[in-house]
Amino acid sequence: MIHSNPNPTMTNLEIAEFHHRMNRLMRGELTQEERAKLLDKKRNMHRVTQMILNKNGGKNPILEY
């Protein structure tokens, strides 16, 4: 079972910055550098997922199927 982790407290400035960044992401207003970082992160997540599935006989140990 995965235990829940409470969200850290955020100041109003941090919340506003988060909303600003999410709006830019959702509208696709990213620089080439930001796009490259997101693509690298996506590739790495896919690679790790495949490693986990391969080591567990094609089954997801977290979802148990």
N, C-alpha and C positions, 0 to 999 in steps of 0.2 A: 504494500500500500504506500502511495506517495503522500507524505505529510504536507500539509499546507504551510505556506510561509507567508506571514503577514507582509503587506506592502509597506515599504519604508515611508516615513512621513516626508512630505514635500512642501516646500514653501510656495507661495503664490507665484513668485518669479519662475521657479522650476516648472510649475504647472503650465504657465504661459509659454515658456520655451518649448515644452513638450508638445503643446497644441500647435505651435508654429511649425515645428519640425514635421509633425504628422500631416499637417495641411500641405506642406511642400511635397512630401512623399506621395500623398494621395493624388495630387495634381500633376505629378511627374516633373516637378521643377527642381531637378537635381543636376549638379555639375557632373562632368564626365568622370571626375575622380570619385564622387559619391556613388555613381552608377557602377564603376569598376569594383569598389569595395563591396557593394551589395551583391554583385554577381559572384565575386570570390567567396563571400559568406554562404551564398546559396549552393555553390559547387561543393564547398567543404561540408555543409550540412548533408547534402546528398551522399557524399563519399562516406561519411561517418554512419549514416543510416544503412548503407549497403554493407559496410563492415559488420555492423551489429547483426543484420539479418543473415549474413553469410556465416557468422560464428554461431548462430543459433538455429541452424538448419532451415533457414527461410522463414522462421517464425519471429514475431515481434514479442520479446520478453516482457515489455511493459504492458501491452494490450492483451497479451496471452492468446494470440491467434496468428 
